[in-house]
Amino acid sequence: QVQLVESGGGLVQAGGSLRLSCAASGRTLSRYAMGWFRQAPGKDREFVAAISRSGITTNCADSVKGRFTISRDNTKNTLYLQMNSLKPEDTAVYYCAASTGGNAASTPYYSDEYAYWGQGTRVTVSS
């Protein structure tokens, strides 16, 4: 199975940027469609973005469209989330996840489509 470790979270002012990374070990990242989810205090975990195994297809939530970009480097076994124009409502713990389902172009949306999860990295956006 694959192990996932997120990094890059922190405290940033509104309007700022952060880049999250998710390093995979144990299995090659190219086997998996990958996603980012987040969970704000007192709220359910929600979908942020997903990318297909090859990286050709991406999908993201309407709330982050135009501000966040998901990408991957399979040669480095790493997934990224570039977050720009951050807002206080983006404050959450961000999780990366790996999915073995679907086909090569799949970008899974639901959390139960993902079998492997990292421990999360906290992002705090101050106003």
PyMOL commands that place a pseudoatom at each C-alpha (Angstrom):
pseudoatom trace, name=CA, resn=GLN, resi=1, chain=A, elem=C, hetatm=0, pos=[0.000, 0.000, 0.000]
pseudoatom trace, name=CA, resn=VAL, resi=2, chain=A, elem=C, hetatm=0, pos=[0.994, 3.634, -0.338]
pseudoatom trace, name=CA, resn=GLN, resi=3, chain=A, elem=C, hetatm=0, pos=[1.872, 5.973, 2.515]
pseudoatom trace, name=CA, resn=LEU, resi=4, chain=A, elem=C, hetatm=0, pos=[1.090, 9.668, 2.155]
pseudoatom trace, name=CA, resn=VAL, resi=5, chain=A, elem=C, hetatm=0, pos=[2.628, 12.596, 4.019]
pseudoatom trace, name=CA, resn=GLU, resi=6, chain=A, elem=C, hetatm=0, pos=[1.415, 16.161, 3.546]
pseudoatom trace, name=CA, resn=SER, resi=7, chain=A, elem=C, hetatm=0, pos=[3.496, 19.285, 4.126]
pseudoatom trace, name=CA, resn=GLY, resi=8, chain=A, elem=C, hetatm=0, pos=[3.432, 22.978, 3.374]
pseudoatom trace, name=CA, resn=GLY, resi=9, chain=A, elem=C, hetatm=0, pos=[0.627, 24.141, 5.603]
pseudoatom trace, name=CA, resn=GLY, resi=10, chain=A, elem=C, hetatm=0, pos=[0.896, 27.161, 7.860]
pseudoatom trace, name=CA, resn=LEU, resi=11, chain=A, elem=C, hetatm=0, pos=[-0.433, 30.583, 8.714]
pseudoatom trace, name=CA, resn=VAL, resi=12, chain=A, elem=C, hetatm=0, pos=[-0.970, 33.077, 5.909]
pseudoatom trace, name=CA, resn=GLN, resi=13, chain=A, elem=C, hetatm=0, pos=[-2.808, 36.354, 5.505]
pseudoatom trace, name=CA, resn=ALA, resi=14, chain=A, elem=C, hetatm=0, pos=[-5.864, 36.624, 3.308]
pseudoatom trace, name=CA, resn=GLY, resi=15, chain=A, elem=C, hetatm=0, pos=[-4.827, 37.086, -0.301]
pseudoatom trace, name=CA, resn=GLY, resi=16, chain=A, elem=C, hetatm=0, pos=[-1.645, 35.119, 0.199]
pseudoatom trace, name=CA, resn=SER, resi=17, chain=A, elem=C, hetatm=0, pos=[-0.474, 31.837, -1.262]
pseudoatom trace, name=CA, resn=LEU, resi=18, chain=A, elem=C, hetatm=0, pos=[0.676, 28.440, -0.089]
pseudoatom trace, name=CA, resn=ARG, resi=19, chain=A, elem=C, hetatm=0, pos=[1.746, 25.286, -1.873]
pseudoatom trace, name=CA, resn=LEU, resi=20, chain=A, elem=C, hetatm=0, pos=[0.915, 21.994, -0.264]
pseudoatom trace, name=CA, resn=SER, resi=21, chain=A, elem=C, hetatm=0, pos=[2.841, 18.852, -1.078]
pseudoatom trace, name=CA, resn=CYS, resi=22, chain=A, elem=C, hetatm=0, pos=[1.949, 15.225, -0.575]
pseudoatom trace, name=CA, resn=ALA, resi=23, chain=A, elem=C, hetatm=0, pos=[4.846, 12.784, -0.720]
pseudoatom trace, name=CA, resn=ALA, resi=24, chain=A, elem=C, hetatm=0, pos=[4.048, 9.170, -1.466]
pseudoatom trace, name=CA, resn=SER, resi=25, chain=A, elem=C, hetatm=0, pos=[6.090, 6.133, -0.489]
pseudoatom trace, name=CA, resn=GLY, resi=26, chain=A, elem=C, hetatm=0, pos=[5.636, 2.410, -0.657]
pseudoatom trace, name=CA, resn=ARG, resi=27, chain=A, elem=C, hetatm=0, pos=[4.050, 2.377, -4.108]
pseudoatom trace, name=CA, resn=THR, resi=28, chain=A, elem=C, hetatm=0, pos=[4.523, 4.491, -7.194]
pseudoatom trace, name=CA, resn=LEU, resi=29, chain=A, elem=C, hetatm=0, pos=[2.160, 7.440, -7.332]
pseudoatom trace, name=CA, resn=SER, resi=30, chain=A, elem=C, hetatm=0, pos=[1.218, 6.794, -10.953]
pseudoatom trace, name=CA, resn=ARG, resi=31, chain=A, elem=C, hetatm=0, pos=[-0.934, 3.845, -9.842]
pseudoatom trace, name=CA, resn=TYR, resi=32, chain=A, elem=C, hetatm=0, pos=[-3.403, 6.208, -8.201]
pseudoatom trace, name=CA, resn=ALA, resi=33, chain=A, elem=C, hetatm=0, pos=[-5.798, 8.983, -8.943]
pseudoatom trace, name=CA, resn=MET, resi=34, chain=A, elem=C, hetatm=0, pos=[-5.151, 11.577, -6.270]
pseudoatom trace, name=CA, resn=GLY, resi=35, chain=A, elem=C, hetatm=0, pos=[-7.246, 14.077, -4.437]
pseudoatom trace, name=CA, resn=TRP, resi=36, chain=A, elem=C, hetatm=0, pos=[-7.159, 16.857, -1.889]
pseudoatom trace, name=CA, resn=PHE, resi=37, chain=A, elem=C, hetatm=0, pos=[-9.845, 17.219, 0.743]
pseudoatom trace, name=CA, resn=ARG, resi=38, chain=A, elem=C, hetatm=0, pos=[-10.201, 19.613, 3.634]
pseudoatom trace, name=CA, resn=GLN, resi=39, chain=A, elem=C, hetatm=0, pos=[-11.987, 19.725, 6.948]
pseudoatom trace, name=CA, resn=ALA, resi=40, chain=A, elem=C, hetatm=0, pos=[-12.721, 22.976, 8.711]
pseudoatom trace, name=CA, resn=PRO, resi=41, chain=A, elem=C, hetatm=0, pos=[-13.460, 23.085, 12.452]
pseudoatom trace, name=CA, resn=GLY, resi=42, chain=A, elem=C, hetatm=0, pos=[-16.955, 21.802, 13.129]
pseudoatom trace, name=CA, resn=LYS, resi=43, chain=A, elem=C, hetatm=0, pos=[-17.583, 20.875, 9.508]
pseudoatom trace, name=CA, resn=ASP, resi=44, chain=A, elem=C, hetatm=0, pos=[-17.545, 17.732, 7.421]
pseudoatom trace, name=CA, resn=ARG, resi=45, chain=A, elem=C, hetatm=0, pos=[-14.614, 16.831, 5.229]
pseudoatom trace, name=CA, resn=GLU, resi=46, chain=A, elem=C, hetatm=0, pos=[-15.103, 18.252, 1.752]
pseudoatom trace, name=CA, resn=PHE, resi=47, chain=A, elem=C, hetatm=0, pos=[-13.660, 17.701, -1.700]
pseudoatom trace, name=CA, resn=VAL, resi=48, chain=A, elem=C, hetatm=0, pos=[-11.159, 20.281, -2.927]
pseudoatom trace, name=CA, resn=ALA, resi=49, chain=A, elem=C, hetatm=0, pos=[-9.559, 18.894, -6.083]
pseudoatom trace, name=CA, resn=ALA, resi=50, chain=A, elem=C, hetatm=0, pos=[-8.607, 15.683, -7.859]
pseudoatom trace, name=CA, resn=ILE, resi=51, chain=A, elem=C, hetatm=0, pos=[-6.230, 14.636, -10.613]
pseudoatom trace, name=CA, resn=SER, resi=52, chain=A, elem=C, hetatm=0, pos=[-6.123, 11.553, -12.787]
pseudoatom trace, name=CA, resn=ARG, resi=53, chain=A, elem=C, hetatm=0, pos=[-3.297, 9.025, -12.716]
pseudoatom trace, name=CA, resn=SER, resi=54, chain=A, elem=C, hetatm=0, pos=[-1.467, 10.612, -15.626]
pseudoatom trace, name=CA, resn=GLY, resi=55, chain=A, elem=C, hetatm=0, pos=[-2.265, 14.168, -14.596]
pseudoatom trace, name=CA, resn=ILE, resi=56, chain=A, elem=C, hetatm=0, pos=[-4.113, 14.946, -17.815]
pseudoatom trace, name=CA, resn=THR, resi=57, chain=A, elem=C, hetatm=0, pos=[-7.518, 15.375, -16.165]
pseudoatom trace, name=CA, resn=THR, resi=58, chain=A, elem=C, hetatm=0, pos=[-8.258, 17.540, -13.155]
pseudoatom trace, name=CA, resn=ASN, resi=59, chain=A, elem=C, hetatm=0, pos=[-11.355, 18.571, -11.272]
pseudoatom trace, name=CA, resn=CYS, resi=60, chain=A, elem=C, hetatm=0, pos=[-11.901, 21.041, -8.461]
pseudoatom trace, name=CA, resn=ALA, resi=61, chain=A, elem=C, hetatm=0, pos=[-14.630, 22.352, -6.238]
pseudoatom trace, name=CA, resn=ASP, resi=62, chain=A, elem=C, hetatm=0, pos=[-16.444, 25.504, -7.299]
pseudoatom trace, name=CA, resn=SER, resi=63, chain=A, elem=C, hetatm=0, pos=[-15.324, 27.210, -4.091]
pseudoatom trace, name=CA, resn=VAL, resi=64, chain=A, elem=C, hetatm=0, pos=[-11.664, 27.040, -5.124]
pseudoatom trace, name=CA, resn=LYS, resi=65, chain=A, elem=C, hetatm=0, pos=[-11.931, 27.192, -8.900]
pseudoatom trace, name=CA, resn=GLY, resi=66, chain=A, elem=C, hetatm=0, pos=[-9.621, 29.804, -10.348]
pseudoatom trace, name=CA, resn=ARG, resi=67, chain=A, elem=C, hetatm=0, pos=[-7.625, 30.017, -7.102]
pseudoatom trace, name=CA, resn=PHE, resi=68, chain=A, elem=C, hetatm=0, pos=[-6.325, 26.482, -6.442]
pseudoatom trace, name=CA, resn=THR, resi=69, chain=A, elem=C, hetatm=0, pos=[-4.430, 24.240, -8.854]
pseudoatom trace, name=CA, resn=ILE, resi=70, chain=A, elem=C, hetatm=0, pos=[-3.784, 20.550, -8.361]
pseudoatom trace, name=CA, resn=SER, resi=71, chain=A, elem=C, hetatm=0, pos=[-0.790, 18.958, -10.042]
pseudoatom trace, name=CA, resn=ARG, resi=72, chain=A, elem=C, hetatm=0, pos=[1.439, 15.937, -9.716]
pseudoatom trace, name=CA, resn=ASP, resi=73, chain=A, elem=C, hetatm=0, pos=[4.961, 14.858, -10.531]
pseudoatom trace, name=CA, resn=ASN, resi=74, chain=A, elem=C, hetatm=0, pos=[4.949, 11.103, -10.843]
pseudoatom trace, name=CA, resn=THR, resi=75, chain=A, elem=C, hetatm=0, pos=[8.732, 11.043, -11.252]
pseudoatom trace, name=CA, resn=LYS, resi=76, chain=A, elem=C, hetatm=0, pos=[9.021, 12.568, -7.781]
pseudoatom trace, name=CA, resn=ASN, resi=77, chain=A, elem=C, hetatm=0, pos=[6.076, 10.615, -6.363]
pseudoatom trace, name=CA, resn=THR, resi=78, chain=A, elem=C, hetatm=0, pos=[4.581, 13.902, -5.206]
pseudoatom trace, name=CA, resn=LEU, resi=79, chain=A, elem=C, hetatm=0, pos=[1.202, 15.598, -5.411]
pseudoatom trace, name=CA, resn=TYR, resi=80, chain=A, elem=C, hetatm=0, pos=[0.787, 19.369, -5.106]
pseudoatom trace, name=CA, resn=LEU, resi=81, chain=A, elem=C, hetatm=0, pos=[-1.902, 21.902, -4.368]
pseudoatom trace, name=CA, resn=GLN, resi=82, chain=A, elem=C, hetatm=0, pos=[-1.074, 25.491, -5.261]
pseudoatom trace, name=CA, resn=MET, resi=83, chain=A, elem=C, hetatm=0, pos=[-3.383, 27.787, -3.343]
pseudoatom trace, name=CA, resn=ASN, resi=84, chain=A, elem=C, hetatm=0, pos=[-3.605, 31.438, -4.335]
pseudoatom trace, name=CA, resn=SER, resi=85, chain=A, elem=C, hetatm=0, pos=[-5.837, 34.296, -3.232]
pseudoatom trace, name=CA, resn=LEU, resi=86, chain=A, elem=C, hetatm=0, pos=[-6.499, 32.519, 0.030]
pseudoatom trace, name=CA, resn=LYS, resi=87, chain=A, elem=C, hetatm=0, pos=[-9.548, 33.459, 2.064]
pseudoatom trace, name=CA, resn=PRO, resi=88, chain=A, elem=C, hetatm=0, pos=[-10.304, 32.961, 5.763]
pseudoatom trace, name=CA, resn=GLU, resi=89, chain=A, elem=C, hetatm=0, pos=[-12.904, 30.361, 4.763]
pseudoatom trace, name=CA, resn=ASP, resi=90, chain=A, elem=C, hetatm=0, pos=[-10.087, 28.238, 3.320]
pseudoatom trace, name=CA, resn=THR, resi=91, chain=A, elem=C, hetatm=0, pos=[-8.882, 27.615, 6.881]
pseudoatom trace, name=CA, resn=ALA, resi=92, chain=A, elem=C, hetatm=0, pos=[-8.914, 23.856, 7.429]
pseudoatom trace, name=CA, resn=VAL, resi=93, chain=A, elem=C, hetatm=0, pos=[-6.840, 20.740, 7.752]
pseudoatom trace, name=CA, resn=TYR, resi=94, chain=A, elem=C, hetatm=0, pos=[-5.960, 19.601, 4.250]
pseudoatom trace, name=CA, resn=TYR, resi=95, chain=A, elem=C, hetatm=0, pos=[-5.631, 15.915, 3.403]
pseudoatom trace, name=CA, resn=CYS, resi=96, chain=A, elem=C, hetatm=0, pos=[-4.281, 14.168, 0.358]
pseudoatom trace, name=CA, resn=ALA, resi=97, chain=A, elem=C, hetatm=0, pos=[-5.742, 10.834, -0.654]
pseudoatom trace, name=CA, resn=ALA, resi=98, chain=A, elem=C, hetatm=0, pos=[-5.098, 8.061, -3.174]
pseudoatom trace, name=CA, resn=SER, resi=99, chain=A, elem=C, hetatm=0, pos=[-7.667, 6.116, -5.158]
pseudoatom trace, name=CA, resn=THR, resi=100, chain=A, elem=C, hetatm=0, pos=[-7.234, 2.885, -7.102]
pseudoatom trace, name=CA, resn=GLY, resi=101, chain=A, elem=C, hetatm=0, pos=[-10.715, 2.948, -8.626]
pseudoatom trace, name=CA, resn=GLY, resi=102, chain=A, elem=C, hetatm=0, pos=[-11.996, 4.148, -11.970]
pseudoatom trace, name=CA, resn=ASN, resi=103, chain=A, elem=C, hetatm=0, pos=[-10.051, 4.437, -15.184]
pseudoatom trace, name=CA, resn=ALA, resi=104, chain=A, elem=C, hetatm=0, pos=[-6.985, 6.368, -16.253]
pseudoatom trace, name=CA, resn=ALA, resi=105, chain=A, elem=C, hetatm=0, pos=[-8.969, 9.596, -16.670]
pseudoatom trace, name=CA, resn=SER, resi=106, chain=A, elem=C, hetatm=0, pos=[-10.924, 9.381, -13.423]
pseudoatom trace, name=CA, resn=THR, resi=107, chain=A, elem=C, hetatm=0, pos=[-10.899, 12.199, -10.896]
pseudoatom trace, name=CA, resn=PRO, resi=108, chain=A, elem=C, hetatm=0, pos=[-12.802, 10.746, -7.946]
pseudoatom trace, name=CA, resn=TYR, resi=109, chain=A, elem=C, hetatm=0, pos=[-15.037, 13.159, -6.049]
pseudoatom trace, name=CA, resn=TYR, resi=110, chain=A, elem=C, hetatm=0, pos=[-16.323, 11.239, -3.037]
pseudoatom trace, name=CA, resn=SER, resi=111, chain=A, elem=C, hetatm=0, pos=[-14.129, 10.508, -0.052]
pseudoatom trace, name=CA, resn=ASP, resi=112, chain=A, elem=C, hetatm=0, pos=[-15.163, 6.851, 0.029]
pseudoatom trace, name=CA, resn=GLU, resi=113, chain=A, elem=C, hetatm=0, pos=[-13.588, 6.403, -3.391]
pseudoatom trace, name=CA, resn=TYR, resi=114, chain=A, elem=C, hetatm=0, pos=[-10.199, 6.942, -1.773]
pseudoatom trace, name=CA, resn=ALA, resi=115, chain=A, elem=C, hetatm=0, pos=[-8.509, 4.095, 0.055]
pseudoatom trace, name=CA, resn=TYR, resi=116, chain=A, elem=C, hetatm=0, pos=[-5.411, 5.810, 1.418]
pseudoatom trace, name=CA, resn=TRP, resi=117, chain=A, elem=C, hetatm=0, pos=[-5.131, 9.050, 3.340]
pseudoatom trace, name=CA, resn=GLY, resi=118, chain=A, elem=C, hetatm=0, pos=[-2.414, 11.217, 4.788]
pseudoatom trace, name=CA, resn=GLN, resi=119, chain=A, elem=C, hetatm=0, pos=[-2.498, 12.693, 8.280]
pseudoatom trace, name=CA, resn=GLY, resi=120, chain=A, elem=C, hetatm=0, pos=[-3.242, 16.201, 7.117]
pseudoatom trace, name=CA, resn=THR, resi=121, chain=A, elem=C, hetatm=0, pos=[-1.578, 19.596, 7.194]
pseudoatom trace, name=CA, resn=ARG, resi=122, chain=A, elem=C, hetatm=0, pos=[-3.181, 22.630, 8.779]
pseudoatom trace, name=CA, resn=VAL, resi=123, chain=A, elem=C, hetatm=0, pos=[-3.808, 25.824, 6.832]
pseudoatom trace, name=CA, resn=THR, resi=124, chain=A, elem=C, hetatm=0, pos=[-4.875, 28.960, 8.668]
pseudoatom trace, name=CA, resn=VAL, resi=125, chain=A, elem=C, hetatm=0, pos=[-5.817, 32.088, 6.768]
pseudoatom trace, name=CA, resn=SER, resi=126, chain=A, elem=C, hetatm=0, pos=[-6.077, 35.255, 8.821]
pseudoatom trace, name=CA, resn=SER, resi=127, chain=A, elem=C, hetatm=0, pos=[-8.253, 38.183, 7.811]
for i in range(1, 127): cmd.bond("trace and resi %d" % i, "trace and resi %d" % (i + 1))
show_as sticks, trace
zoom trace
